[in-house]
Every structure is written in C-alpha cells, then in structure tokens.
C-alpha cells in the first residue's frame, strides 16, 4: 500500500503528500515520471503534504531530477516543510534542488 500520493495541481505543479521512505521511493519516482510524461518544460513538486523524507526518498528525487535533466527539463521543490527540508540540508541536497517557499529558520 502506498504511503504517498502524487496528483496534478491546478497550477501545473505535482502535489506530493505522505511519506517518502524506503517503502515508497521507487513507486514515488515512477509516479512522478508518469505524471510528467507528455508535458515539457520545468517540473515543480509541491511538497506541502510531505510528512516524512528519508535518504531513499532523497535518492528517488535525485533519480527524478537526473531523468528530467537528460530531457532538458528542470525540477524544483515548493513548500517543503521543516522536517523534510532538514533532511535535504543534512544531505546537502538543498544546494542541488531549487527550493521555493521553504520555511525560514532563525540563525540560518
């Protein structure tokens, strides 16, 4: 059973919700790539509903990004909550992905 969902948003972004972990990583990557098939240009993942992200979820994001880069497309993340953002920071992926509307932390 999937612990996440990916759906098309009204603004063209893909809305992601749930947990992106070992159990979901491969299925998540497949779902994002399938949703983006047939479109062109930049891809935005709205992470407002993502509750949990681990290293395998990060790995899936890197695979998705690399696939889009091979197609001449970009991938950005939007509305990344503090906990998933912290994982991206610890893994230095916050320097790899464009992240829009991330929460501001004092002293950072």
N, C-alpha and C positions, 0 to 999 in steps of 0.2 A: 504494500500500500504506500502510495506517495506521501511524503511528509512536506510537500511543497506544491505550489501551483504557479503556472505561468499563463498569463492571459493578455490579450491585446487591450491596451488602454485607448481611450477616446482621443488622446493627443498623439498617438502613434508609438508611444513607449510600450514596452512589455512590462506588465506588472508582475512582480515576483513576490510570493508570500510563503511563509513557513520556514522549514529548517533545511539548510544546505549542508549536509554532512555525508559521511561515508555511504549511508544507505541511499542517498538521493543524488549524489554527484553526477553519475553517468546519465541517469534519466533526466536530470535537470539540463545538462548540456545538450542532450538530444532534443528536449522540448524547446529550448531557446532557438536552436538552429532550425528546427522545423517551423516555428512561428515566424522566423525572419526570412524563410525561403520565399522567393518571388518578389521581395522588395529590394530596394537598393538604397545606398546612402548610409548615413550613420545609424547605429542601433543604440537605443537608450534602455537600460534596465532600471525600472523604478523599484528600489529595494525597500520601500516604506513598510511592506508587510513581512520582511525577513526578520525572523526572531533569533536565528542562530546560524553561524557560519564557522566551519572548521577548515583545516588545511586541505581536505579533499574538495570542499566547496570552492576554495580559492583556486585549487588546481583546475577544477572544471571551468572557472572563469577565465583562467589563462588559456585553456584549450579553445574556448569560445572566441576569445579575443584574437588568438592566432589564426583561427579559421577566417574570421572577418577580415583581418589584415591581409591574408592571402587573396581575398576577394576585393581588396582595395577599399574596405569599409573600416569604420572606427566603432569602438564600443565604449560607452560611458555609463557610469552608475549614478543614480539620482536618489536622494532621500535615504541615504544609508544611516541607519540608527547607530547609536554609540557602540554597542557591543560588536556588531559586525565590522564597524569602522575600526575598532581597536585591533581586530584580527588582521585587517588589511594593513594597518600601521605596523604591527609586530612583524609581519612577513615582508614589509617594505613594498607591498603592492599598491599602497596609496600613491606611490610615486610613478607607478606604471599605468594605473587607470585614471582617467579623468573622473573626478567625483564631484557632483553638483549637489548643493543644498545639504551638505553634511553638517551635523551639529557642531557648534563651536565649543571648544573646551578652554577653560581658564588656563593660562600658562602654556598653551600650545601654539 
